[in-house]
Amino acid sequence: MATRVAAPGELLGVDELERKIIDLSEQVELKKEEVKSNFQQLHGLLAVRENFLLKEMDEVVIRARQEVTEKRRILQEMYAAREGLERDLTNNKLKKLLEKNLRAIEDEIREEVARGVNVGWLELDWKREQLEQSVIDVCRVVSLKEKPVTTIDYSVKKLPVWSRDGTGSSQITNPMQIAIDDVTQRIFVADNRASRIQVFNREGNHLYEISTPPGPVGIALTDDHIFVSTKENLVKIEKSNNKSIKSVETKNRVWGITTNNNSDIYGCENNNKSIIVFNKDLKFLTRIKLKTTQVTSDTQTHSIQLYNDNMYVMFGSSPPFHLQIFTLQGELVRCLIKKSEIDWSYFFSIDQLGNIIVADWSRGQIKIFSNEGEVLHTITSDMLPADQKFVLPH
């Protein structure tokens, strides 16, 4: 099926672009069975060659490799056609987000192809479907972000159980900080005792896991990288292949971390009442001493979020915990959440309206505070359906 090219001056909408990408998908479907058959034949020939070392089969294997190369060429032509559609995107913001998302997936495809003939074509086809889904995801994210958020519904709903306690492939034991990818909407969870990051999609389906050094606690995301704080290190992981590319030792254990618009990493030094700052290449930039008299000598610094050029920091060593606001220079602005309002909470989030979401695992509650410290909403276990009870939320 021929792909129509936009006439000069013609602007194609997102729906039209998605339809064209679906057209490309139909072309791929026509070749899928042929690709499967070629790969199965090639796999069988390689297995025979490996098991019985039959030299006379070398020519057959070479021909099979040539066929795989030709199929690869066809796939690249389809990618080129997709790139032609991308040039028709007139929304610069959409195009920027799309490129970031697709770049990582295409790098994975190139890496797998480079490994040789043992490439799973079904897996490559799955990644093609990811490319298409990326367009849909990015369109949804841009649509949501372009609409001003005025209210957020925190009413309790019956939700699917994403994971249970354990060390299985989709399980989590002692979850710590959570981060959400703005583009893909994927959820990254620091699985502390299993020394890994668990990744879910926005529907709660487990996608994959990323191995880390022992004891991951904090996690933060940028466009291209994942940053993780562990017992002794701050680790930088490439999003495109989920491989660690750099690690620095942290003398004072770093707990919760976050990033600013420049991809600098801000981390809480757990026993030092300080914020340590690294650039995106994990080069040390500065250490910010938090100037507060409202904590004791044994109070620990657990997590941090940045909002409106201020640092929001959670303190505590034993109940009660409390949250304070500081300038970027470490000067105290005010105590936002008082000690009497939460017992035990290591981590928190800030929503688009500036409200603070705190999981108080000692009380078995999730509380939402305004940016002035007023309690807006409290979610307790007895408000949930019988099969949805939670205990000790982090």
MARPAZA-115401 format. One record per residue (C-alpha): residue number from 1; x, y, z. Coordinates in pm, whole numbers, plus 50000, padded with zeros to 5 digits. Last residue first. Layout:
// residues N
<voke i="NUM" px="X" py="Y" pz="Z"/>
...
//
This chain:
// residues 394
<voke i="394" px="50572" py="50356" pz="55151"/>
<voke i="393" px="50230" py="50211" pz="55238"/>
<voke i="392" px="50224" py="50005" pz="55563"/>
<voke i="391" px="49919" py="49787" pz="55495"/>
<voke i="390" px="49688" py="49813" pz="55199"/>
<voke i="389" px="49340" py="49675" pz="55160"/>
<voke i="388" px="49216" py="49618" pz="54803"/>
<voke i="387" px="49023" py="49292" pz="54833"/>
<voke i="386" px="48770" py="49436" pz="55078"/>
<voke i="385" px="48721" py="49755" pz="54874"/>
<voke i="384" px="48915" py="50063" pz="54994"/>
<voke i="383" px="48805" py="50323" pz="55248"/>
<voke i="382" px="48911" py="50095" pz="55535"/>
<voke i="381" px="49273" py="50122" pz="55419"/>
<voke i="380" px="49285" py="50496" pz="55463"/>
<voke i="379" px="49302" py="50780" pz="55210"/>
<voke i="378" px="49320" py="51131" pz="55356"/>
<voke i="377" px="49238" py="51445" pz="55159"/>
<voke i="376" px="49309" py="51817" pz="55162"/>
<voke i="375" px="49521" py="51848" pz="55478"/>
<voke i="374" px="49647" py="52210" pz="55479"/>
<voke i="373" px="50025" py="52254" pz="55458"/>
<voke i="372" px="50031" py="52570" pz="55245"/>
<voke i="371" px="50124" py="52376" pz="54934"/>
<voke i="370" px="49809" py="52173" pz="54993"/>
<voke i="369" px="49842" py="51836" pz="55163"/>
<voke i="368" px="49735" py="51491" pz="55037"/>
<voke i="367" px="49760" py="51207" pz="55285"/>
<voke i="366" px="49801" py="50833" pz="55225"/>
<voke i="365" px="49734" py="50628" pz="55536"/>
<voke i="364" px="49840" py="50308" pz="55714"/>
<voke i="363" px="49932" py="50502" pz="56027"/>
<voke i="362" px="50295" py="50380" pz="56033"/>
<voke i="361" px="50308" py="50373" pz="55651"/>
<voke i="360" px="50235" py="50743" pz="55610"/>
<voke i="359" px="50239" py="50779" pz="55231"/>
<voke i="358" px="50263" py="51152" pz="55153"/>
<voke i="357" px="50125" py="51341" pz="54852"/>
<voke i="356" px="50209" py="51713" pz="54844"/>
<voke i="355" px="49993" py="51949" pz="54640"/>
<voke i="354" px="50178" py="52179" pz="54399"/>
<voke i="353" px="49902" py="52180" pz="54138"/>
<voke i="352" px="50089" py="51944" pz="53905"/>
<voke i="351" px="50149" py="51692" pz="54186"/>
<voke i="350" px="50430" py="51682" pz="54442"/>
<voke i="349" px="50547" py="51341" pz="54565"/>
<voke i="348" px="50658" py="51194" pz="54898"/>
<voke i="347" px="50915" py="50955" pz="55041"/>
<voke i="346" px="51035" py="50829" pz="55380"/>
<voke i="345" px="50714" py="50854" pz="55577"/>
<voke i="344" px="50659" py="50766" pz="55943"/>
<voke i="343" px="50427" py="50948" pz="56182"/>
<voke i="342" px="50258" py="51223" pz="55985"/>
<voke i="341" px="50048" py="51520" pz="56104"/>
<voke i="340" px="50192" py="51576" pz="56454"/>
<voke i="339" px="50540" py="51649" pz="56321"/>
<voke i="338" px="50417" py="51943" pz="56116"/>
<voke i="337" px="50399" py="51948" pz="55738"/>
<voke i="336" px="50521" py="52267" pz="55567"/>
<voke i="335" px="50797" py="52388" pz="55799"/>
<voke i="334" px="50902" py="52720" pz="55649"/>
<voke i="333" px="51149" py="52893" pz="55419"/>
<voke i="332" px="51472" py="52755" pz="55569"/>
<voke i="331" px="51785" py="52868" pz="55385"/>
<voke i="330" px="51966" py="52589" pz="55199"/>
<voke i="329" px="52090" py="52788" pz="54897"/>
<voke i="328" px="51821" py="52640" pz="54670"/>
<voke i="327" px="51570" py="52783" pz="54916"/>
<voke i="326" px="51428" py="52546" pz="55175"/>
<voke i="325" px="51086" py="52390" pz="55249"/>
<voke i="324" px="51031" py="52146" pz="55537"/>
<voke i="323" px="50856" py="51811" pz="55575"/>
<voke i="322" px="50806" py="51623" pz="55903"/>
<voke i="321" px="50848" py="51275" pz="56055"/>
<voke i="320" px="50705" py="51167" pz="56393"/>
<voke i="319" px="50807" py="50900" pz="56454"/>
<voke i="318" px="51166" py="50777" pz="56435"/>
<voke i="317" px="51457" py="50910" pz="56232"/>
<voke i="316" px="51284" py="51192" pz="56047"/>
<voke i="315" px="51314" py="51458" pz="55778"/>
<voke i="314" px="51147" py="51505" pz="55437"/>
<voke i="313" px="51283" py="51787" pz="55218"/>
<voke i="312" px="51109" py="52023" pz="54974"/>
<voke i="311" px="51370" py="52229" pz="54788"/>
<voke i="310" px="51259" py="52557" pz="54631"/>
<voke i="309" px="51281" py="52702" pz="54281"/>
<voke i="308" px="50905" py="52655" pz="54221"/>
<voke i="307" px="50919" py="52284" pz="54311"/>
<voke i="306" px="51213" py="52049" pz="54368"/>
<voke i="305" px="51160" py="51720" pz="54555"/>
<voke i="304" px="51375" py="51566" pz="54829"/>
<voke i="303" px="51387" py="51252" pz="55039"/>
<voke i="302" px="51527" py="51103" pz="55359"/>
<voke i="301" px="51730" py="51339" pz="55577"/>
<voke i="300" px="51788" py="51177" pz="55917"/>
<voke i="299" px="51733" py="51328" pz="56261"/>
<voke i="298" px="51994" py="51210" pz="56515"/>
<voke i="297" px="52115" py="51558" pz="56611"/>
<voke i="296" px="51764" py="51692" pz="56642"/>
<voke i="295" px="51567" py="51885" pz="56382"/>
<voke i="294" px="51390" py="52222" pz="56391"/>
<voke i="293" px="51706" py="52431" pz="56396"/>
<voke i="292" px="51733" py="52450" pz="56019"/>
<voke i="291" px="52001" py="52563" pz="55777"/>
<voke i="290" px="52029" py="52276" pz="55529"/>
<voke i="289" px="52393" py="52249" pz="55419"/>
<voke i="288" px="52408" py="52240" pz="55039"/>
<voke i="287" px="52694" py="52032" pz="54894"/>
<voke i="286" px="52820" py="52131" pz="54552"/>
<voke i="285" px="52896" py="52024" pz="54196"/>
<voke i="284" px="53028" py="51667" pz="54206"/>
<voke i="283" px="53057" py="51519" pz="53856"/>
<voke i="282" px="52797" py="51250" pz="53800"/>
<voke i="281" px="52780" py="51315" pz="53423"/>
<voke i="280" px="52432" py="51466" pz="53467"/>
<voke i="279" px="52571" py="51714" pz="53720"/>
<voke i="278" px="52598" py="51625" pz="54086"/>
<voke i="277" px="52443" py="51793" pz="54394"/>
<voke i="276" px="52457" py="51684" pz="54758"/>
<voke i="275" px="52181" py="51800" pz="54993"/>
<voke i="274" px="52271" py="51813" pz="55359"/>
<voke i="273" px="52131" py="51705" pz="55693"/>
<voke i="272" px="52435" py="51471" pz="55724"/>
<voke i="271" px="52295" py="51129" pz="55813"/>
<voke i="270" px="52091" py="51058" pz="55499"/>
<voke i="269" px="52269" py="51277" pz="55250"/>
<voke i="268" px="51964" py="51368" pz="55043"/>
<voke i="267" px="52035" py="51382" pz="54668"/>
<voke i="266" px="51997" py="51649" pz="54400"/>
<voke i="265" px="52094" py="51535" pz="54049"/>
<voke i="264" px="52152" py="51792" pz="53773"/>
<voke i="263" px="51944" py="51715" pz="53463"/>
<voke i="262" px="51941" py="52085" pz="53366"/>
<voke i="261" px="51568" py="52112" pz="53441"/>
<voke i="260" px="51626" py="51980" pz="53794"/>
<voke i="259" px="51664" py="51621" pz="53910"/>
<voke i="258" px="51554" py="51417" pz="54213"/>
<voke i="257" px="51709" py="51188" pz="54473"/>
<voke i="256" px="51598" py="51009" pz="54790"/>
<voke i="255" px="51865" py="50834" pz="54998"/>
<voke i="254" px="52237" py="50917" pz="54972"/>
<voke i="253" px="52477" py="50752" pz="55218"/>
<voke i="252" px="52754" py="50988" pz="55320"/>
<voke i="251" px="53071" py="50882" pz="55140"/>
<voke i="250" px="52897" py="50854" pz="54803"/>
<voke i="249" px="53096" py="50648" pz="54552"/>
<voke i="248" px="53043" py="50729" pz="54187"/>
<voke i="247" px="52900" py="50504" pz="53916"/>
<voke i="246" px="52890" py="50527" pz="53538"/>
<voke i="245" px="52748" py="50344" pz="53235"/>
<voke i="244" px="52501" py="50104" pz="53397"/>
<voke i="243" px="52304" py="49923" pz="53129"/>
<voke i="242" px="51927" py="49958" pz="53072"/>
<voke i="241" px="51978" py="49947" pz="52692"/>
<voke i="240" px="51824" py="50274" pz="52567"/>
<voke i="239" px="51769" py="50417" pz="52915"/>
<voke i="238" px="52141" py="50429" pz="52995"/>
<voke i="237" px="52199" py="50391" pz="53369"/>
<voke i="236" px="52387" py="50632" pz="53598"/>
<voke i="235" px="52464" py="50506" pz="53949"/>
<voke i="234" px="52513" py="50691" pz="54278"/>
<voke i="233" px="52699" py="50463" pz="54514"/>
<voke i="232" px="52736" py="50321" pz="54863"/>
<voke i="231" px="52402" py="50183" pz="54976"/>
<voke i="230" px="52229" py="50271" pz="54648"/>
<voke i="229" px="52119" py="50590" pz="54471"/>
<voke i="228" px="51981" py="50539" pz="54119"/>
<voke i="227" px="51986" py="50766" pz="53815"/>
<voke i="226" px="51805" py="50661" pz="53496"/>
<voke i="225" px="51911" py="50823" pz="53169"/>
<voke i="224" px="51796" py="50958" pz="52832"/>
<voke i="223" px="51521" py="51212" pz="52899"/>
<voke i="222" px="51593" py="51232" pz="53272"/>
<voke i="221" px="51473" py="51001" pz="53547"/>
<voke i="220" px="51523" py="50982" pz="53925"/>
<voke i="219" px="51552" py="50688" pz="54167"/>
<voke i="218" px="51638" py="50666" pz="54536"/>
<voke i="217" px="51683" py="50353" pz="54748"/>
<voke i="216" px="51873" py="50077" pz="54565"/>
<voke i="215" px="52028" py="49837" pz="54818"/>
<voke i="214" px="52296" py="49634" pz="54641"/>
<voke i="213" px="52420" py="49749" pz="54298"/>
<voke i="212" px="52149" py="49758" pz="54032"/>
<voke i="211" px="51979" py="49513" pz="53794"/>
<voke i="210" px="51701" py="49651" pz="53574"/>
<voke i="209" px="51363" py="49475" pz="53558"/>
<voke i="208" px="51109" py="49435" pz="53279"/>
<voke i="207" px="50754" py="49516" pz="53164"/>
<voke i="206" px="50517" py="49442" pz="53455"/>
<voke i="205" px="50162" py="49546" pz="53365"/>
<voke i="204" px="50018" py="49815" pz="53592"/>
<voke i="203" px="49811" py="49998" pz="53331"/>
<voke i="202" px="50061" py="50288" pz="53326"/>
<voke i="201" px="50341" py="50049" pz="53230"/>
<voke i="200" px="50557" py="49881" pz="53491"/>
<voke i="199" px="50935" py="49877" pz="53557"/>
<voke i="198" px="51106" py="49712" pz="53855"/>
<voke i="197" px="51448" py="49848" pz="53947"/>
<voke i="196" px="51684" py="49597" pz="54105"/>
<voke i="195" px="51876" py="49502" pz="54417"/>
<voke i="194" px="51614" py="49251" pz="54547"/>
<voke i="193" px="51610" py="49409" pz="54892"/>
<voke i="192" px="51553" py="49764" pz="54767"/>
<voke i="191" px="51318" py="49730" pz="54471"/>
<voke i="190" px="51340" py="50092" pz="54348"/>
<voke i="189" px="51023" py="50135" pz="54139"/>
<voke i="188" px="51010" py="50280" pz="53785"/>
<voke i="187" px="50666" py="50361" pz="53641"/>
<voke i="186" px="50627" py="50401" pz="53265"/>
<voke i="185" px="50432" py="50704" pz="53142"/>
<voke i="184" px="50624" py="50678" pz="52812"/>
<voke i="183" px="50709" py="51049" pz="52787"/>
<voke i="182" px="50700" py="51182" pz="53144"/>
<voke i="181" px="50872" py="50870" pz="53284"/>
<voke i="180" px="50743" py="50813" pz="53637"/>
<voke i="179" px="50966" py="50770" pz="53945"/>
<voke i="178" px="50914" py="50566" pz="54264"/>
<voke i="177" px="51136" py="50561" pz="54575"/>
<voke i="176" px="51151" py="50257" pz="54805"/>
<voke i="175" px="50991" py="49915" pz="54764"/>
<voke i="174" px="51078" py="49659" pz="55035"/>
<voke i="173" px="51024" py="49340" pz="54832"/>
<voke i="172" px="50871" py="49375" pz="54489"/>
<voke i="171" px="50720" py="49113" pz="54258"/>
<voke i="170" px="50700" py="49097" pz="53878"/>
<voke i="169" px="50992" py="48860" pz="53815"/>
<voke i="168" px="50973" py="48696" pz="54156"/>
<voke i="167" px="51147" py="48839" pz="54465"/>
<voke i="166" px="50842" py="48875" pz="54689"/>
<voke i="165" px="50566" py="49104" pz="54805"/>
<voke i="164" px="50292" py="49157" pz="54550"/>
<voke i="163" px="50265" py="49359" pz="54232"/>
<voke i="162" px="50026" py="49567" pz="54024"/>
<voke i="161" px="49703" py="49491" pz="54206"/>
<voke i="160" px="49424" py="49635" pz="53989"/>
<voke i="159" px="49246" py="49947" pz="54111"/>
<voke i="158" px="48910" py="50005" pz="54278"/>
<voke i="157" px="48879" py="50381" pz="54310"/>
<voke i="156" px="48937" py="50619" pz="54601"/>
<voke i="155" px="48876" py="50986" pz="54523"/>
<voke i="154" px="49190" py="51185" pz="54454"/>
<voke i="153" px="49050" py="51372" pz="54153"/>
<voke i="152" px="49287" py="51649" pz="54042"/>
<voke i="151" px="49164" py="51999" pz="53963"/>
<voke i="150" px="49279" py="52294" pz="53751"/>
<voke i="149" px="49526" py="52132" pz="53513"/>
<voke i="148" px="49580" py="52346" pz="53204"/>
<voke i="147" px="49541" py="52146" pz="52883"/>
<voke i="146" px="49862" py="52144" pz="52680"/>
<voke i="145" px="50010" py="51881" pz="52912"/>
<voke i="144" px="49727" py="51635" pz="52854"/>
<voke i="143" px="49741" py="51661" pz="52476"/>
<voke i="142" px="50121" py="51636" pz="52486"/>
<voke i="141" px="50099" py="51318" pz="52696"/>
<voke i="140" px="49833" py="51161" pz="52472"/>
<voke i="139" px="50027" py="51238" pz="52156"/>
<voke i="138" px="50337" py="51093" pz="52317"/>
<voke i="137" px="50161" py="50769" pz="52405"/>
<voke i="136" px="50009" py="50728" pz="52058"/>
<voke i="135" px="50341" py="50789" pz="51885"/>
<voke i="134" px="50515" py="50554" pz="52128"/>
<voke i="133" px="50256" py="50285" pz="52053"/>
<voke i="132" px="50374" py="50282" pz="51692"/>
<voke i="131" px="50736" py="50248" pz="51792"/>
<voke i="130" px="50643" py="49978" pz="52044"/>
<voke i="129" px="50475" py="49786" pz="51763"/>
<voke i="128" px="50806" py="49797" pz="51582"/>
<voke i="127" px="50966" py="49662" pz="51901"/>
<voke i="126" px="50730" py="49365" pz="51888"/>
<voke i="125" px="50832" py="49307" pz="51528"/>
<voke i="124" px="51193" py="49307" pz="51638"/>
<voke i="123" px="51107" py="49049" pz="51904"/>
<voke i="122" px="50933" py="48831" pz="51649"/>
<voke i="121" px="51239" py="48868" pz="51436"/>
<voke i="120" px="51458" py="48726" pz="51711"/>
<voke i="119" px="51809" py="48803" pz="51595"/>
<voke i="118" px="52053" py="48514" pz="51588"/>
<voke i="117" px="52196" py="48635" pz="51258"/>
<voke i="116" px="52442" py="48877" pz="51410"/>
<voke i="115" px="52489" py="49093" pz="51722"/>
<voke i="114" px="52456" py="49409" pz="51515"/>
<voke i="113" px="52083" py="49343" pz="51466"/>
<voke i="112" px="52035" py="49346" pz="51844"/>
<voke i="111" px="52222" py="49674" pz="51885"/>
<voke i="110" px="52036" py="49837" pz="51598"/>
<voke i="109" px="51700" py="49737" pz="51749"/>
<voke i="108" px="51794" py="49868" pz="52095"/>
<voke i="107" px="51910" py="50196" pz="51944"/>
<voke i="106" px="51576" py="50220" pz="51762"/>
<voke i="105" px="51389" py="50190" pz="52092"/>
<voke i="104" px="51595" py="50462" pz="52262"/>
<voke i="103" px="51562" py="50700" pz="51970"/>
<voke i="102" px="51187" py="50650" pz="51947"/>
<voke i="101" px="51111" py="50811" pz="52283"/>
<voke i="100" px="51339" py="51110" pz="52247"/>
<voke i="99" px="51224" py="51168" pz="51889"/>
<voke i="98" px="50857" py="51164" pz="51989"/>
<voke i="97" px="50906" py="51418" pz="52267"/>
<voke i="96" px="51075" py="51663" pz="52031"/>
<voke i="95" px="50818" py="51607" pz="51757"/>
<voke i="94" px="50528" py="51670" pz="51992"/>
<voke i="93" px="50680" py="51998" pz="52111"/>
<voke i="92" px="50754" py="52105" pz="51758"/>
<voke i="91" px="50393" py="52053" pz="51645"/>
<voke i="90" px="50422" py="52057" pz="51267"/>
<voke i="89" px="50470" py="51683" pz="51223"/>
<voke i="88" px="50514" py="51628" pz="50850"/>
<voke i="87" px="50879" py="51539" pz="50890"/>
<voke i="86" px="50766" py="51249" pz="51112"/>
<voke i="85" px="50580" py="51098" pz="50818"/>
<voke i="84" px="50900" py="51083" pz="50619"/>
<voke i="83" px="51068" py="50920" pz="50917"/>
<voke i="82" px="50803" py="50648" pz="50901"/>
<voke i="81" px="50892" py="50585" pz="50537"/>
<voke i="80" px="51258" py="50555" pz="50639"/>
<voke i="79" px="51163" py="50305" pz="50910"/>
<voke i="78" px="50980" py="50104" pz="50645"/>
<voke i="77" px="51290" py="50113" pz="50427"/>
<voke i="76" px="51491" py="49986" pz="50725"/>
<voke i="75" px="51254" py="49689" pz="50757"/>
<voke i="74" px="51302" py="49607" pz="50390"/>
<voke i="73" px="51680" py="49613" pz="50440"/>
<voke i="72" px="51650" py="49378" pz="50736"/>
<voke i="71" px="51448" py="49140" pz="50522"/>
<voke i="70" px="51732" py="49148" pz="50269"/>
<voke i="69" px="51990" py="49080" pz="50541"/>
<voke i="68" px="51783" py="48783" pz="50662"/>
<voke i="67" px="51781" py="48644" pz="50308"/>
<voke i="66" px="52155" py="48688" pz="50284"/>
<voke i="65" px="52196" py="48504" pz="50614"/>
<voke i="64" px="51993" py="48213" pz="50475"/>
<voke i="63" px="52218" py="48203" pz="50170"/>
<voke i="62" px="52524" py="48191" pz="50395"/>
<voke i="61" px="52369" py="47914" pz="50605"/>
<voke i="60" px="52308" py="47706" pz="50293"/>
<voke i="59" px="52668" py="47757" pz="50186"/>
<voke i="58" px="52793" py="47646" pz="50529"/>
<voke i="57" px="52587" py="47326" pz="50525"/>
<voke i="56" px="52872" py="47115" pz="50384"/>
<voke i="55" px="53072" py="47188" pz="50698"/>
<voke i="54" px="52842" py="46976" pz="50912"/>
<voke i="53" px="52950" py="47057" pz="51270"/>
<voke i="52" px="52688" py="46818" pz="51419"/>
<voke i="51" px="52533" py="47026" pz="51696"/>
<voke i="50" px="52632" py="47375" pz="51582"/>
<voke i="49" px="52553" py="47316" pz="51216"/>
<voke i="48" px="52222" py="47152" pz="51298"/>
<voke i="47" px="52128" py="47441" pz="51528"/>
<voke i="46" px="52234" py="47695" pz="51267"/>
<voke i="45" px="52016" py="47526" pz="51006"/>
<voke i="44" px="51715" py="47518" pz="51239"/>
<voke i="43" px="51753" py="47886" pz="51330"/>
<voke i="42" px="51780" py="47978" pz="50964"/>
<voke i="41" px="51467" py="47784" pz="50876"/>
<voke i="40" px="51279" py="47938" pz="51167"/>
<voke i="39" px="51402" py="48285" pz="51069"/>
<voke i="38" px="51294" py="48246" pz="50711"/>
<voke i="37" px="50951" py="48115" pz="50812"/>
<voke i="36" px="50897" py="48399" pz="51059"/>
<voke i="35" px="51000" py="48656" pz="50798"/>
<voke i="34" px="50758" py="48506" pz="50545"/>
<voke i="33" px="50481" py="48507" pz="50804"/>
<voke i="32" px="50552" py="48871" pz="50890"/>
<voke i="31" px="50570" py="49003" pz="50534"/>
<voke i="30" px="50207" py="49097" pz="50488"/>
<voke i="29" px="50193" py="49213" pz="50852"/>
<voke i="28" px="50475" py="49461" pz="50781"/>
<voke i="27" px="50268" py="49619" pz="50508"/>
<voke i="26" px="49974" py="49645" pz="50747"/>
<voke i="25" px="50199" py="49820" pz="50995"/>
<voke i="24" px="50288" py="50081" pz="50735"/>
<voke i="23" px="49918" py="50156" pz="50699"/>
<voke i="22" px="49896" py="50185" pz="51080"/>
<voke i="21" px="50172" py="50449" pz="51058"/>
<voke i="20" px="49962" py="50633" pz="50801"/>
<voke i="19" px="49659" py="50622" pz="51029"/>
<voke i="18" px="49867" py="50759" pz="51318"/>
<voke i="17" px="49983" py="51046" pz="51098"/>
<voke i="16" px="49625" py="51123" pz="50997"/>
<voke i="15" px="49512" py="51123" pz="51359"/>
<voke i="14" px="49806" py="51351" pz="51453"/>
<voke i="13" px="49704" py="51603" pz="51189"/>
<voke i="12" px="49873" py="51647" pz="50855"/>
<voke i="11" px="49961" py="51998" pz="50748"/>
<voke i="10" px="49948" py="52065" pz="50372"/>
<voke i="9" px="50169" py="52351" pz="50254"/>
<voke i="8" px="50334" py="52140" pz="49990"/>
<voke i="7" px="50136" py="51818" pz="49943"/>
<voke i="6" px="50169" py="51555" pz="50215"/>
<voke i="5" px="50319" py="51227" pz="50099"/>
<voke i="4" px="50078" py="50936" pz="50059"/>
<voke i="3" px="50211" py="50596" pz="50156"/>
<voke i="2" px="50156" py="50329" pz="49890"/>
<voke i="1" px="50000" py="50000" pz="50000"/>
//
